[in-house]
Amino acid sequence: MSVQSFLVPVALSSALLVGCGAPQADLPPPKVAEPTLTQSQPEPPRKEHLATIEVLSSPAGMEVLLDSKPAGKTPVTIENLQPGSHDVTYKDEANGNATYSVEVGEGEYKVQKHNVVPRADRDAPANARQ
């Protein structure tokens, strides 16, 4: 077998393989996924990990602040709280405000009660935090 008889079939088969399909100029450029930079966002706590405080008073109807923000009037249930320490303040102009620190854990439900104690002395509120 001569070198020519060997090279001709190899050259023809190579030409057939390269020539198959559409011309390269007509093909759209391949799509390459571009890297995206994303900052990882902390996942919000799931509801079962959030805490609840039920706030009661005697008499009912006292204005309540949770961490110095209005939370409603008693009885009130404050849900979806982050675990940790929260200040519950009962507003009482006649007898003085009363503030309690309530510690709640993940998924915990606590009840905070306050009984109004009428002031005997108008100069010092009976329920004042000291």
C-alpha positions as CSV (number, residue, x, y, z in Angstrom):
1,M,0.0,0.0,0.0
2,S,1.4,3.3,-1.0
3,V,1.5,6.4,1.2
4,Q,-0.8,8.2,-1.3
5,S,-3.4,5.5,-1.1
6,F,-3.4,5.7,2.7
7,L,-3.5,9.5,2.9
8,V,-6.3,10.1,0.4
9,P,-9.0,8.2,2.4
10,V,-7.8,9.9,5.7
11,A,-7.9,13.3,4.1
12,L,-11.3,12.7,2.6
13,S,-12.8,11.4,5.9
14,S,-11.3,14.4,7.8
15,A,-12.8,16.8,5.2
16,L,-16.2,15.1,5.7
17,L,-16.1,15.4,9.4
18,V,-15.0,19.0,9.4
19,G,-17.5,20.0,6.7
20,C,-20.6,18.5,8.4
21,G,-23.2,20.8,9.8
22,A,-23.7,24.6,9.3
23,P,-20.8,26.9,8.7
24,Q,-19.3,28.2,11.9
25,A,-20.1,31.9,11.1
26,D,-23.9,31.1,11.1
27,L,-23.9,29.5,14.6
28,P,-24.7,31.8,17.6
29,P,-22.0,32.0,20.2
30,P,-22.3,29.4,22.9
31,K,-24.1,30.6,26.0
32,V,-21.8,30.7,29.0
33,A,-23.3,31.1,32.4
34,E,-21.9,34.3,33.9
35,P,-20.9,34.1,37.5
36,T,-23.2,36.0,39.8
37,L,-22.1,37.5,43.0
38,T,-24.7,37.2,45.7
39,Q,-24.5,38.1,49.3
40,S,-25.8,35.4,51.5
41,Q,-28.9,36.6,53.3
42,P,-29.5,35.2,56.7
43,E,-32.6,33.0,56.8
44,P,-35.4,34.5,58.7
45,P,-36.2,32.5,61.8
46,R,-38.9,29.9,61.3
47,K,-42.2,30.5,63.1
48,E,-41.6,27.6,65.4
49,H,-38.4,29.3,66.6
50,L,-40.1,32.6,67.5
51,A,-41.5,33.4,70.9
52,T,-44.8,34.6,72.2
53,I,-45.7,36.7,75.3
54,E,-49.3,37.0,76.5
55,V,-49.8,40.2,78.5
56,L,-52.6,40.4,81.1
57,S,-53.6,43.0,83.7
58,S,-56.1,43.5,86.4
59,P,-58.0,45.5,85.6
60,A,-57.9,44.8,81.9
61,G,-57.6,47.5,79.2
62,M,-54.2,48.8,80.3
63,E,-52.0,50.2,77.5
64,V,-48.9,48.1,76.9
65,L,-45.5,48.9,75.4
66,L,-43.1,46.2,74.3
67,D,-39.5,47.4,74.2
68,S,-40.8,51.0,74.3
69,K,-43.2,50.5,71.3
70,P,-47.0,50.3,71.5
71,A,-48.3,46.8,71.6
72,G,-52.0,47.2,72.3
73,K,-54.2,47.0,75.4
74,T,-54.5,44.1,77.8
75,P,-55.3,41.3,77.3
76,V,-52.9,41.2,74.3
77,T,-50.8,38.3,72.8
78,I,-47.6,39.4,71.2
79,E,-46.3,36.8,68.7
80,N,-43.3,36.3,66.4
81,L,-40.8,37.7,68.9
82,Q,-37.1,37.1,68.6
83,P,-35.8,35.0,71.5
84,G,-34.2,37.0,74.2
85,S,-35.1,39.7,76.8
86,H,-38.0,42.0,76.2
87,D,-39.4,44.9,78.4
88,V,-43.1,44.9,78.9
89,T,-44.4,48.2,80.2
90,Y,-47.9,48.8,81.6
91,K,-48.8,52.4,81.2
92,D,-50.7,53.7,84.2
93,E,-50.9,57.5,84.7
94,A,-52.8,57.3,88.0
95,N,-50.5,54.8,89.7
96,G,-47.3,55.0,87.7
97,N,-46.0,52.8,84.9
98,A,-44.7,49.3,85.7
99,T,-42.0,47.6,83.6
100,Y,-41.1,43.9,83.6
101,S,-38.2,42.3,81.9
102,V,-39.4,39.0,80.2
103,E,-36.9,36.5,79.0
104,V,-38.2,34.1,76.2
105,G,-36.4,31.3,74.4
106,E,-36.9,29.8,71.0
107,G,-40.5,28.7,70.5
108,E,-41.4,29.7,74.1
109,Y,-44.8,31.0,75.3
110,K,-44.8,33.1,78.4
111,V,-47.6,34.9,80.3
112,Q,-46.8,38.3,82.0
113,K,-49.4,39.5,84.5
114,H,-49.7,42.8,86.3
115,N,-52.1,43.7,89.1
116,V,-52.7,47.4,89.6
117,V,-51.8,48.5,93.1
118,P,-53.4,51.9,93.9
119,R,-51.0,54.5,95.1
120,A,-51.2,55.4,98.7
121,D,-48.8,58.3,98.3
122,R,-49.4,60.5,95.2
123,D,-45.7,61.7,95.2
124,A,-44.2,58.3,94.4
125,P,-45.8,55.8,92.0
126,A,-46.3,52.4,93.6
127,N,-45.4,50.5,90.4
128,A,-42.4,52.5,89.5
129,R,-39.3,50.6,88.5
130,Q,-36.4,51.3,90.9
